[in-house]
Amino acid sequence: MPQSDVVVIGAGISGLAVAEALHRSGRTVTVLEARPRIGGRLLSDPLDLGASWFWDGEQRVRAMTDRFGIATFPQHIAGDAMIDERDRVHRYPGNPIDGPARRFAHGAASLTDALSGQLPEGTVLMGQPVVEVSDNLCVTTADASWQSQHVVIAVPPAVAVMTMRLPHALPTNLLAVCLRTPVWMGDTIKVVAMYDEPFWRADGLAGAAMSRVGPMHEMHDLSGPDGSPAAFFGFARASQPDGLDETDVCAQLARIFGPRAGFPQKLQIQDWSREQWTNPGSAKGYVPSAPDHSLFGHAVYQQPQLGSRLHWSSTETATHYAGHIEGALEAAERTVRDINTS
Ligand SMILES: Cc1cc2nc3c(=O)[nH]c(=O)nc-3n(C[C@H](O)[C@H](O)[C@H](O)COP(=O)(O)OP(=O)(O)OC[C@H]3O[C@@H](n4cnc5c(N)ncnc54)[C@H](O)[C@@H]3O)c2cc1C
């Protein structure tokens, strides 16, 4: 059976940050990732289909961009916003929708690319969904099992409970909390529409909109640092059983930003609710009750279990900035501290 000091389940930013820090402190680490790619909810193809912003005060993200020389730039917010009401679309002077935020010049996934680039080849194994963590912390996928001193569950707690058999010895109240802890943005569809130029800026528009009509309920400018590539993005809730209709999306863009917006060069619809490694519940017909975000950073996630050998590390387990990239890094920091002091 392959051995490592630590097995990390999940190669999102939290899991990779844990792996990279432990590798730096001399531990052997194996990261098992279900998808055929790293990054989890960070996905840049080429623009961000998952997270795109970070904000003032998020020191861990800032430290990582500085450390790896990852270029960032301010979110475009200058101009007027648009409000899409049932009976009309109107222009709102100024932009009350966007606050100051920063973006990653080459996409948010440059963070996870930089982290994985620090790990020895063979550390991150992709296409390896973990199906079981046993009582003696043996971690099993369809292909193999791994034995280690520490296991880090760097997947959202609800995803862990729904995709893996977890140790019987874990307290039942812990598993109940896991199941009820929402996956941040796990019910969201992100739409990215790309154009040859940011024509809305020339009209004095910020590219930001709120809508009571849908299908997207909010929209923002997602253009690159110098306006190239030019793009909007929008969020929609995953309520339609057949997903989003491209024709409805283009009609809404044209209604709000003018006819040119109705003909994007490229339209991408990333439905996170249908991603089994972000929202396995929807595939299994599990309908959560109203999401209870007060469970983020719950006390049960702050203490390692099973003789201080099993650790929780995803953004949902963070006590500050839960849901954000910063929260995923805070959780990783706690995990690394717990492992290094055990
Ligand atoms: C549309 C969208 C927009 C967002 N916008 C922002 C933003 O602007 N700013 C911001 O700060 N945050 C934003 N977020 C949130 C941000 O993306 C997350 O906080 C962060 O990426 C979470 O990282 P994580 O490592 O905790 O979890 P994840 O990224 O979910 O990583 C978990 C990993 O575990 C893997 N996995 C799951 N189950 C298994 C299994 N059984 N076996 C092995 N591997 C498994 C998954 O494939 C995944 O790679 C957004 C998220 C979404 C979806």
PDBQT file of the ligand as one rigid body, heavy atoms in Angstrom, charges set to zero:
ROOT
HETATM    1  C1  LIG A 401     -19.390  30.760  -9.704  1.00  0.00    +0.000 C 
HETATM    2  C2  LIG A 401     -18.511  31.019  -8.509  1.00  0.00    +0.000 A 
HETATM    3  C3  LIG A 401     -18.050  32.297  -8.270  1.00  0.00    +0.000 A 
HETATM    4  C4  LIG A 401     -17.236  32.568  -7.164  1.00  0.00    +0.000 A 
HETATM    5  N1  LIG A 401     -16.721  33.830  -6.999  1.00  0.00    +0.000 NA
HETATM    6  C5  LIG A 401     -15.813  34.057  -6.022  1.00  0.00    +0.000 A 
HETATM    7  C6  LIG A 401     -15.089  35.291  -5.989  1.00  0.00    +0.000 A 
HETATM    8  O1  LIG A 401     -15.244  36.153  -6.855  1.00  0.00    +0.000 OA
HETATM    9  N2  LIG A 401     -14.182  35.454  -4.983  1.00  0.00    +0.000 N 
HETATM   10  C7  LIG A 401     -13.960  34.496  -4.027  1.00  0.00    +0.000 A 
HETATM   11  O2  LIG A 401     -13.126  34.727  -3.125  1.00  0.00    +0.000 OA
HETATM   12  N3  LIG A 401     -14.602  33.291  -4.071  1.00  0.00    +0.000 NA
HETATM   13  C8  LIG A 401     -15.502  33.047  -5.052  1.00  0.00    +0.000 A 
HETATM   14  N4  LIG A 401     -16.085  31.820  -5.172  1.00  0.00    +0.000 N 
HETATM   15  C9  LIG A 401     -15.761  30.804  -4.152  1.00  0.00    +0.000 C 
HETATM   16  C10 LIG A 401     -14.384  30.168  -4.380  1.00  0.00    +0.000 C 
HETATM   17  O3  LIG A 401     -14.334  29.626  -5.667  1.00  0.00    +0.000 OA
HETATM   18  C11 LIG A 401     -14.183  29.103  -3.322  1.00  0.00    +0.000 C 
HETATM   19  O4  LIG A 401     -14.184  29.703  -2.033  1.00  0.00    +0.000 OA
HETATM   20  C12 LIG A 401     -12.867  28.303  -3.414  1.00  0.00    +0.000 C 
HETATM   21  O5  LIG A 401     -12.513  28.020  -4.741  1.00  0.00    +0.000 OA
HETATM   22  C13 LIG A 401     -13.051  27.031  -2.597  1.00  0.00    +0.000 C 
HETATM   23  O6  LIG A 401     -11.882  26.252  -2.610  1.00  0.00    +0.000 OA
HETATM   24  P1  LIG A 401     -11.842  24.870  -1.818  1.00  0.00    +0.000 P 
HETATM   25  O7  LIG A 401     -10.499  24.293  -2.054  1.00  0.00    +0.000 OA
HETATM   26  O8  LIG A 401     -12.308  25.098  -0.428  1.00  0.00    +0.000 OA
HETATM   27  O9  LIG A 401     -12.971  23.960  -2.492  1.00  0.00    +0.000 OA
HETATM   28  P2  LIG A 401     -13.095  23.408  -3.997  1.00  0.00    +0.000 P 
HETATM   29  O10 LIG A 401     -12.555  24.406  -4.944  1.00  0.00    +0.000 OA
HETATM   30  O11 LIG A 401     -14.511  22.998  -4.164  1.00  0.00    +0.000 OA
HETATM   31  O12 LIG A 401     -12.134  22.140  -4.017  1.00  0.00    +0.000 OA
HETATM   32  C14 LIG A 401     -12.553  20.867  -3.608  1.00  0.00    +0.000 C 
HETATM   33  C15 LIG A 401     -11.907  19.839  -4.518  1.00  0.00    +0.000 C 
HETATM   34  O13 LIG A 401     -12.255  18.530  -4.042  1.00  0.00    +0.000 OA
HETATM   35  C16 LIG A 401     -12.549  17.683  -5.153  1.00  0.00    +0.000 C 
HETATM   36  N5  LIG A 401     -13.388  16.578  -4.677  1.00  0.00    +0.000 N 
HETATM   37  C17 LIG A 401     -14.704  16.605  -4.328  1.00  0.00    +0.000 A 
HETATM   38  N6  LIG A 401     -15.094  15.375  -3.912  1.00  0.00    +0.000 NA
HETATM   39  C18 LIG A 401     -14.010  14.561  -4.002  1.00  0.00    +0.000 A 
HETATM   40  C19 LIG A 401     -13.785  13.183  -3.708  1.00  0.00    +0.000 A 
HETATM   41  N7  LIG A 401     -14.736  12.371  -3.234  1.00  0.00    +0.000 N 
HETATM   42  N8  LIG A 401     -12.536  12.669  -3.929  1.00  0.00    +0.000 NA
HETATM   43  C20 LIG A 401     -11.523  13.462  -4.388  1.00  0.00    +0.000 A 
HETATM   44  N9  LIG A 401     -11.701  14.786  -4.687  1.00  0.00    +0.000 NA
HETATM   45  C21 LIG A 401     -12.930  15.321  -4.476  1.00  0.00    +0.000 A 
HETATM   46  C22 LIG A 401     -13.243  18.641  -6.122  1.00  0.00    +0.000 C 
HETATM   47  O14 LIG A 401     -13.208  18.147  -7.444  1.00  0.00    +0.000 OA
HETATM   48  C23 LIG A 401     -12.414  19.929  -5.950  1.00  0.00    +0.000 C 
HETATM   49  O15 LIG A 401     -11.331  19.978  -6.848  1.00  0.00    +0.000 OA
HETATM   50  C24 LIG A 401     -16.896  31.526  -6.271  1.00  0.00    +0.000 A 
HETATM   51  C25 LIG A 401     -17.350  30.227  -6.524  1.00  0.00    +0.000 A 
HETATM   52  C26 LIG A 401     -18.146  29.974  -7.632  1.00  0.00    +0.000 A 
HETATM   53  C27 LIG A 401     -18.608  28.559  -7.922  1.00  0.00    +0.000 C 
ENDROOT
TORSDOF 0
